[in-house]
């Protein structure tokens, strides 16, 4: 419970960075500003879901799979039969997804800062692109930054194996490399975050009026007119 409270509190600060600027009038159609607002709102919505308790675990788009070296679907001799048993796998699945929540807490302000400072060479191409074109732009802009910044937090979360049975099983398994496991989970969390942002972007594009944002409604509602 304390962990989830920290997640919510952490998101409170991140949400301030992700908040959309007020817009009571529409002084002009700025496609660059429209892309940034689209990404801001998509990110805000995605993180609001992911940073809830069990936000990754309960999300079919974002759920993180157990690494193969911990008995995942393609595990080989590394894992014992007990490690691959359903009760232990269920605990491990919950653990990696709780660690993912810590990653999202660290990622939110990084994404917000990147969106705020990014330059967009061809905003019209993004507006007229596919349903996740802006998310792809964001992913390219961040490169490996998101994963590298999330890694320490996720690694810390993965160390909190609080179940004696799992600790016992892991002590019996050979060649369990927690550094590689942490990297594997962090890579998956990064991909899950982009999938979630992309899903929110697609939803906004499909129904821009739901945002109540005059600029997004004007630009996205106009179709491919630029």
ChimeraX attribute file (.defattr): number of C-alpha atoms within 10 A of each C-alpha:
attribute: neighborCount
match mode: 1-to-1
recipient: residues
	/A:1	7
	/A:2	6
	/A:3	13
	/A:4	16
	/A:5	12
	/A:6	14
	/A:7	21
	/A:8	17
	/A:9	14
	/A:10	18
	/A:11	24
	/A:12	14
	/A:13	13
	/A:14	23
	/A:15	20
	/A:16	12
	/A:17	18
	/A:18	27
	/A:19	14
	/A:20	15
	/A:21	9
	/A:22	7
	/A:23	11
	/A:24	8
	/A:25	9
	/A:26	11
	/A:27	8
	/A:28	8
	/A:29	13
	/A:30	14
	/A:31	21
	/A:32	18
	/A:33	15
	/A:34	23
	/A:35	25
	/A:36	23
	/A:37	21
	/A:38	28
	/A:39	28
	/A:40	24
	/A:41	21
	/A:42	24
	/A:43	28
	/A:44	24
	/A:45	18
	/A:46	24
	/A:47	24
	/A:48	18
	/A:49	17
	/A:50	26
	/A:51	25
	/A:52	16
	/A:53	18
	/A:54	17
	/A:55	21
	/A:56	27
	/A:57	21
	/A:58	15
	/A:59	14
	/A:60	11
	/A:61	13
	/A:62	24
	/A:63	21
	/A:64	25
	/A:65	18
	/A:66	24
	/A:67	20
	/A:68	15
	/A:69	23
	/A:70	26
	/A:71	22
	/A:72	17
	/A:73	12
	/A:74	9
	/A:75	15
	/A:76	13
	/A:77	11
	/A:78	16
	/A:79	21
	/A:80	17
	/A:81	11
	/A:82	17
	/A:83	23
	/A:84	18
	/A:85	11
	/A:86	10
	/A:87	13
	/A:88	18
	/A:89	18
	/A:90	12
	/A:91	16
	/A:92	23
	/A:93	19
	/A:94	20
	/A:95	20
	/A:96	29
	/A:97	27
	/A:98	24
	/A:99	24
	/A:100	35
	/A:101	27
	/A:102	26
	/A:103	30
	/A:104	29
	/A:105	24
	/A:106	22
	/A:107	22
	/A:108	25
	/A:109	19
	/A:110	20
	/A:111	23
	/A:112	21
	/A:113	14
	/A:114	14
	/A:115	23
	/A:116	16
	/A:117	9
	/A:118	14
	/A:119	12
	/A:120	17
	/A:121	9
	/A:122	10
	/A:123	19
	/A:124	18
	/A:125	15
	/A:126	21
	/A:127	24
	/A:128	16
	/A:129	12
	/A:130	13
	/A:131	19
	/A:132	21
	/A:133	19
	/A:134	25
	/A:135	26
	/A:136	16
	/A:137	16
	/A:138	18
	/A:139	18
	/A:140	10
	/A:141	16
	/A:142	15
	/A:143	10
	/A:144	12
	/A:145	14
	/A:146	22
	/A:147	21
	/A:148	14
	/A:149	15
	/A:150	23
	/A:151	24
	/A:152	17
	/A:153	20
	/A:154	26
	/A:155	23
	/A:156	13
	/A:157	21
	/A:158	21
	/A:159	13
	/A:160	12
	/A:161	15
	/A:162	11
	/A:163	11
	/A:164	9
	/A:165	15
	/A:166	18
	/A:167	11
	/A:168	11
	/A:169	18
	/A:170	18
	/A:171	10
	/A:172	15
	/A:173	17
	/A:174	13
	/A:175	11
	/A:176	15
	/A:177	10
	/A:178	14
	/A:179	10
	/A:180	13
	/A:181	19
	/A:182	23
	/A:183	18
	/A:184	17
	/A:185	25
	/A:186	27
	/A:187	18
	/A:188	19
	/A:189	31
	/A:190	24
	/A:191	16
	/A:192	22
	/A:193	25
	/A:194	19
	/A:195	18
	/A:196	25
	/A:197	26
	/A:198	22
	/A:199	19
	/A:200	23
	/A:201	26
	/A:202	20
	/A:203	15
	/A:204	21
	/A:205	22
	/A:206	13
	/A:207	14
	/A:208	21
	/A:209	15
	/A:210	12
	/A:211	14
	/A:212	10
	/A:213	21
	/A:214	18
	/A:215	24
	/A:216	25
	/A:217	18
	/A:218	16
	/A:219	22
	/A:220	23
	/A:221	16
	/A:222	10
	/A:223	11
	/A:224	12
	/A:225	10
	/A:226	11
